[in-house]
């Protein structure tokens, strides 16, 4: 489900506004853990932050004990998809998050260059 995975959130953030609005209208956002963001307001805020930062994050929203960092990839101006890294919470800290985000950004840039 797009709303609980970092790659999924990256895809949602990369969608045009009208497609994101359709997603909100047409999907049922199930909670998988107590940390899952299911409310429309909560997801809107999360997507706004991802659009600002260019990196998506999940914090035990799908799998307890797993943090995710993800990034969308656009090729020739079109959303091609997204990729992410799942990191055990016991190993996750601000340094790991920042390093992972930077590597994802670099990889996305390489893919986008073709």
C-alpha angles and dihedrals in degrees: 000000000000096000095061105042126072092227089048093051089047088055092048090051091050094052120101111260094255092055092047089050090052090051090054092049098044106038134077108220107213123201113235097175134007087264095058113120107225105153119099091230093050094048092046090054091047093050092047090055092047090051089051096046101032091225128094124212137192125192111200090312096136105015124027110238096025128105120192134206118188144174135196122229125214120195119191089350094305128109105253097178140273141264134204147185122231113211126188109247092233089063097038121105138142092275094052090046094051094045092048092048091051093050091048091051091050092047092049090050091052092050092047091053090058 
